[in-house]
Amino acid sequence: MHAPAHFTPVPLDKAYRLLNHGPTVLVSAAHGGQPNVMAAAWACALDFSPPKVTVVLDKATRTRELVEASGHFALQLPTVPQAALTEALGTESAHTHPDKLQRHHVELFDAPGLNDVPAEHRPPLVPGCAAWLVCRVIPEPHNQQTYDLFIGEVIGAWADGRIFKDGHWDYENAGPEWRSLHYIAGGHFYAIGDAIRARPAGHFHAHGSLAPGSVGGLAKIARVCPPPRPVPCFNLEDLAQGVLCSSSSDQGSSRLPTAARTLATLSGETGGALWPQDWRM
Ligand SMILES: Cc1cc2nc3c(=O)[nH]c(=O)nc-3n(C[C@H](O)[C@H](O)[C@H](O)COP(=O)(O)O)c2cc1C
């Protein structure tokens, strides 16, 4: 099977974001021409660079055997329509149901461009997911044996371009069917919920010659930003230091790009450089 239409590469330095919200994953692996997939709630980002993840794989699982034999696994993020599939792949074992994938109509596809990985060791991927991370096992026999804990270096990352854009999840603007699954127990999942901002929105760094006390500039920002105005209450002392911080009580993220552009324009006028500091982290 071919990769799905919106299968989009994700830069490896952004791969951790695919797991940062704690989704339940599907773990796949293959060896000797035998693929398999199981569910895992205990998967986590571990490191930025090179990107690493952890996943707990119980000794009783067939998938673990394939991971150990091939030295590779893939983590992929099922979406709301795949909740029943996730439950089924996490309830049936290929040990007792060797036709488990066929029974649940799982048609796997190959990750492109992993030429360094022998074809028989490449974990096949599940279509319909929101993201996929292919990992090479970093052998840690003690952790694996004692805690069932596997560490993998992410060697390829992809996401569906309709839900993960420019290095960020876009749950705010996507349909509910795109939401990730979060497992409790006993077949009970939650779908990811509302976005909550926990630090001031609109944190801008200014470098250059934006004049201290540039109140005229602030007036321009207020004029350009659409109503309701973002009320950019920038601290004039910060301005003097070349750093702009919004007070941000009402700055919805949708208006921040406008403010950023306006600041950049102002900066151009004064010969400096301004840019928003990763305002959607
Ligand atoms: C939602 C969900 C999450 C699970 N999380 C884990 C996990 O983190 N680690 C684990 O070893 N098993 C986990 N399981 C259980 C395995 O998915 C299950 O044992 C599965 O049947 C193994 O399949 P296999 O033997 O074909 O590999 C989970 C099951 C479900 C339904």
The ligand as a Tripos MOL2 file, in Angstrom:
@<TRIPOS>MOLECULE
LIG
   31    33     1     0     0
SMALL
NO_CHARGES

@<TRIPOS>ATOM
      1 C1         -5.3040    1.5820   24.9600 C.3       1 LIG1
      2 C2         -4.3090    0.5250   25.3260 C.ar      1 LIG1
      3 C3         -3.0510    0.8950   25.7550 C.ar      1 LIG1
      4 C4         -2.0850   -0.0730   26.0410 C.ar      1 LIG1
      5 N1         -0.8610    0.3130   26.4730 N.ar      1 LIG1
      6 C5          0.1240   -0.5950   26.6120 C.ar      1 LIG1
      7 C6          1.4550   -0.2070   26.9250 C.ar      1 LIG1
      8 O1          1.7570    0.9800   27.0900 O.2       1 LIG1
      9 N2          2.4020   -1.1660   27.0290 N.ar      1 LIG1
     10 C7          2.0960   -2.5080   26.8630 C.ar      1 LIG1
     11 O2          3.0040   -3.3390   26.9580 O.2       1 LIG1
     12 N3          0.8500   -2.8980   26.5710 N.ar      1 LIG1
     13 C8         -0.1350   -1.9850   26.4170 C.ar      1 LIG1
     14 N4         -1.3960   -2.3740   26.0720 N.ar      1 LIG1
     15 C9         -1.6640   -3.7990   25.8610 C.3       1 LIG1
     16 C10        -1.1650   -4.3240   24.5100 C.3       1 LIG1
     17 O3         -1.5430   -3.4580   23.4550 O.3       1 LIG1
     18 C11        -1.7520   -5.7100   24.2980 C.3       1 LIG1
     19 O4         -1.1130   -6.6050   25.1890 O.3       1 LIG1
     20 C12        -1.6950   -6.2350   22.8930 C.3       1 LIG1
     21 O5         -2.6660   -7.2320   22.7590 O.3       1 LIG1
     22 C13        -0.3500   -6.8090   22.4810 C.3       1 LIG1
     23 O6         -0.4690   -7.2680   21.1710 O.3       1 LIG1
     24 P1          0.5900   -8.2370   20.4970 P.3       1 LIG1
     25 O7          0.8300   -9.3840   21.4290 O.co2     1 LIG1
     26 O8         -0.0740   -8.6730   19.2160 O.co2     1 LIG1
     27 O9          1.8240   -7.4490   20.2860 O.co2     1 LIG1
     28 C14        -2.4070   -1.4480   25.8580 C.ar      1 LIG1
     29 C15        -3.6890   -1.8090   25.4510 C.ar      1 LIG1
     30 C16        -4.6400   -0.8410   25.1980 C.ar      1 LIG1
     31 C17        -6.0090   -1.2380   24.7520 C.3       1 LIG1
@<TRIPOS>BOND
     1     1     2 1
     2     2     3 ar
     3     2    30 ar
     4     3     4 ar
     5     4     5 ar
     6     4    28 ar
     7     5     6 ar
     8     6     7 ar
     9     6    13 1
    10     7     8 2
    11     7     9 ar
    12     9    10 ar
    13    10    11 2
    14    10    12 ar
    15    12    13 ar
    16    13    14 ar
    17    14    15 1
    18    14    28 ar
    19    15    16 1
    20    16    17 1
    21    16    18 1
    22    18    19 1
    23    18    20 1
    24    20    21 1
    25    20    22 1
    26    22    23 1
    27    23    24 1
    28    24    25 2
    29    24    26 1
    30    24    27 1
    31    28    29 ar
    32    29    30 ar
    33    30    31 1
@<TRIPOS>SUBSTRUCTURE
     1 LIG1         1 GROUP 0 **** ****
